[in-house]
Amino acid sequence: MTDRAKLMRQVQNHAFALNEAALYLDGHPDNEKAIAYYNRQHNLLRQAVCEYEMAFGPLMQNSEAATSGDRWTWVDGPWPWEGEN
C-alpha cells in the first residue's frame, strides 16, 4: 500500500468513527465517554486530513490547500477519489 493510500485510509477510518460517534450522541447526548471519543476522533481526523493535504494536495474544494497564492490548485490531479496510477 502506498503512502497516499495509507493516509487516505486513515482519513476514511477517522471520518467513519466520527460519524458513528455523532450518530450515537444523537440518542445519548449526555454520555461523557462518547463525547470524549467524538472529540478525540475529530482531532485525529483533522490531523490526518492536514497530513494528507500537505503531502498530496486538497481533499475538498473548501480546503485551505485548494488555493496557493493566486492559483486554484484543486484542479491539480490526481483527484482524491481516483485510484493510484
N, C-alpha and C positions, 0 to 999 in steps of 0.2 A: 504494500500500500504506500502510495507517495505521501510526501509531507502535506501536500494540498488536500488530499483525500482524508488524511488523519485529522487535520484541522477542521475540515468540513464536518466530519463525523462528530467531533467534539461540540461544534456549534449545534448540530442537529440533536445530539443527546441532551445538552443543557436546555435547549428550546423545548424539547418534549417534556423533560422533567418540570420545567417552569409552567408549562401549560397544564400538566396534570395536577400540580400543586394548586394552581389557580382554580381549577375545577373543584378540587376538594375543598378549598377555602370558601367557595360559593355556598356550600352547605354547612361548613364548620368555621365561621368567621372568627371565632374566639380561640381557636386552637393554636396555642403559642408555639408548639413544636412545628406545626405546619407553616406558620408564619416565618419562623426561623429558617426552615428548609427552603421556602419560597425565596427569601432574601438571599440565602447562600447560592441558590441556583441562578438567581438574577445576576449576582455579581460574577459568577463563573461564566455565564453566557456573555456578559459584556466583555470580560477578559478574552474569551475565545474569539468573539467577533473582532475585537481590536487586533488580536494576534493574526487572524486570518487576513484582515484587510491590510495590515502593514506588509504582509508577505505577498498577497495575491490580488489586492485591489478590493473595491467595494462589493458588499453583498446585497445592498439595497440602494435604490436611487436616492433616498433621502440621507444616505450615509455621508459623513464628513469626507470620507475617502472618494466620493463621487466627483469631487472637483479638485483641481490642482491649480491654484492661482486663477488664471482666466481661462482654463481649459476644462471641459466637461469630460472627465475620464471614465464615466460609467460605460461608455461605448467601447472602451478598450477590452478586448477579449482575453481569455475566454469568459463567457457568462458563468455566473456561479452555479447554475443548474446543468451546465454542459459537462459531459464526462471528460475524462483525461484524453488527450490526443495521443 
